[in-house]
């Protein structure tokens, strides 16, 4: 089957082997669309199997901008997405929680959900900018609703949840065909062995499982920060692990600052599109507004206001679980993690300076758990 195009529009691409477990119900996929959807589906399917809860992921450029399990929606989520107080069902809640982790990055995302798409999710997606979705099924009428998105170009894909992939996988690069065993190691609570600090609570174990599965399908090096069943910071594809930790921490802090009353109450015009309102609040929360943007924002506001004082708010972020796809080589990762509210670290063993990592976790009162499972993904 020919694809819309390859990695770039000037490259042709096609599906070479039979793929009967994947059905394109509407639209035409590019190569990156396929990579996003196939990785995202594996993430949410494994997350639901590991936790027993519906899972969703928002993918961009073959890494998740966010992943989450179904759960409660806080006031910021309800306000940001115009949900009121009615709440959402499990599938829609899981996706909104995944997208809210980093809504600026999720703009134009590929979506995966571990349960069939219902009317509630289909209606909700009618108001967000996204490029496609993969799910194990669709309620009657939902494909037609989704097909109207993007002027009829929205990609709708169905996957057979019973499909099990071959035990080996191949890749050809520059005329060289490489083969390896598929990473089939189950991710279970038994992998998580506490090496220092108090035992992990049940919620922290669930967060650790979600973080590990997210890391498995994120471009390495990867650090994932999880809180209450949703990723709040994903630092992906960095050559230095501490840069992953800094990036994930910065995203988590922005997520937290968006929950400050002053950021939530920013008097933006109701007529402003939702994504633009989100982008302004994200920039304010992240502290990245340029002088020009400050002037633009001041002109937009419906009433004069000053930037919120986040000094006392920032340290209140806590209860985060950090998952690293490889071992932490130096204690600077622990110091950065502690500064961003991390209370548990999950990592493979193997660092030469393991004693320094343990000492740093003890100093910051962080529980350290080791899995003996590296999860690199390229």
ABEGO torsion letter per residue (X at the ends): XBBABBABAABBBBBABBBAABBBABEBBBAAAAAAAAAAAAAAAAAAAAAGBBBBBBBBGGBBABBBBBEBBBAAAAAAAGAEAAEBBAAAAAAAAAAAABAAAABGBBBBBABBBBAAAAAAAAABBBAEBBBAEBBBGAAAAAAABGGGABBBBBBBAABBBBABBBBBBGGBBBBBBBBABBBBAAABBBABEBBBBAAAAAAAAAAAAAAAABBOBBBBBBBGGBBABBBBGBABAAAAAAAAAAAAAAAAAAABAAAAABBBBAABBAAAAAAAAAAAAAGABBAAAAAAAAAABABBBBBBBAAAAAAABBGBBBBBABBBABAAAAAAAAAAGBABBBBBBGBAAAAAAAAAAAAAGBBBBBAGBBBBBX
